[in-house]
Amino acid sequence: MPEICHFYGIIITMYLPDHNPPHFHVRYNEYRATIDIQSGMVKGEMPRRALHLVFEWLDKHKDELMNNWKRMENGETLVKINPLD
């Protein structure tokens, strides 16, 4: 499961291959969640502050995440995405 970003102890990954809808996985300490790239729907548990940071990051990098999803579907290597500043 390639790590595509890491910030403030939050680790963002995408599994290869994975099922639709396009989503990414988030780990923060003992918490785990998946987040739909388009709708922002969350499955799993994440502290409110960490989830706020993840959504801030998602808003800035939605296009890059979708590009990575397409890369994954084509069997290509995923590209790292910049963390929050």
C-alpha positions as CSV (number, residue, x, y, z in Angstrom):
1,M,0.0,0.0,0.0
2,P,1.9,3.0,-1.3
3,E,2.2,6.0,1.0
4,I,1.3,9.1,-1.1
5,C,1.5,11.7,1.7
6,H,2.5,12.1,5.4
7,F,1.8,15.2,7.5
8,Y,1.2,15.9,11.3
9,G,1.3,12.2,12.0
10,I,-1.4,11.5,9.4
11,I,-0.5,8.9,6.7
12,I,-2.4,8.9,3.4
13,T,-2.2,5.7,1.3
14,M,-3.8,4.1,-1.8
15,Y,-4.0,0.4,-2.2
16,L,-3.0,-1.2,-5.5
17,P,-5.4,-2.3,-7.0
18,D,-8.5,-1.1,-5.2
19,H,-12.3,-0.9,-5.8
20,N,-14.5,2.0,-6.9
21,P,-15.5,4.6,-5.9
22,P,-12.1,6.5,-6.0
23,H,-10.9,6.8,-2.4
24,F,-7.9,6.9,-0.2
25,H,-7.0,5.5,3.2
26,V,-6.0,7.5,6.3
27,R,-4.1,6.3,9.3
28,Y,-3.5,8.4,12.4
29,N,-2.2,6.6,15.5
30,E,-4.7,3.8,16.1
31,Y,-7.4,5.3,13.9
32,R,-8.2,4.2,10.4
33,A,-10.6,5.5,7.8
34,T,-11.3,5.6,4.1
35,I,-12.4,8.8,2.4
36,D,-14.2,9.0,-1.0
37,I,-12.3,11.6,-3.1
38,Q,-15.4,13.0,-4.8
39,S,-18.0,13.1,-2.0
40,G,-15.8,13.2,1.1
41,M,-17.8,10.4,2.7
42,V,-15.8,8.9,5.6
43,K,-15.8,5.2,6.6
44,G,-14.1,4.4,9.9
45,E,-13.0,6.6,12.8
46,M,-10.7,9.6,13.0
47,P,-10.3,12.4,15.6
48,R,-12.1,15.6,14.6
49,R,-8.9,17.6,14.4
50,A,-7.1,15.0,12.3
51,L,-10.2,14.7,10.0
52,H,-10.3,18.5,9.6
53,L,-6.7,18.5,8.4
54,V,-7.3,15.6,6.0
55,F,-10.3,17.5,4.5
56,E,-8.2,20.7,4.2
57,W,-5.5,18.6,2.3
58,L,-8.2,16.9,0.2
59,D,-9.6,20.3,-0.9
60,K,-6.1,21.3,-2.1
61,H,-5.2,18.0,-3.8
62,K,-8.5,16.5,-5.2
63,D,-7.2,16.7,-8.8
64,E,-3.9,15.0,-7.9
65,L,-5.7,12.3,-6.0
66,M,-8.0,11.6,-9.0
67,N,-4.9,11.5,-11.3
68,N,-3.3,8.9,-8.9
69,W,-6.5,6.9,-9.0
70,K,-6.3,6.8,-12.8
71,R,-2.6,5.9,-12.6
72,M,-3.5,3.0,-10.3
73,E,-6.2,1.8,-12.7
74,N,-3.6,1.8,-15.5
75,G,-1.1,-0.1,-13.4
76,E,1.2,2.9,-13.2
77,T,3.3,4.1,-10.2
78,L,1.5,6.5,-7.9
79,V,2.9,10.0,-7.5
80,K,3.6,11.5,-4.0
81,I,1.4,14.5,-3.1
82,N,2.7,17.5,-1.1
83,P,1.6,17.7,2.6
84,L,-0.1,20.6,4.2
85,D,2.1,23.6,4.9
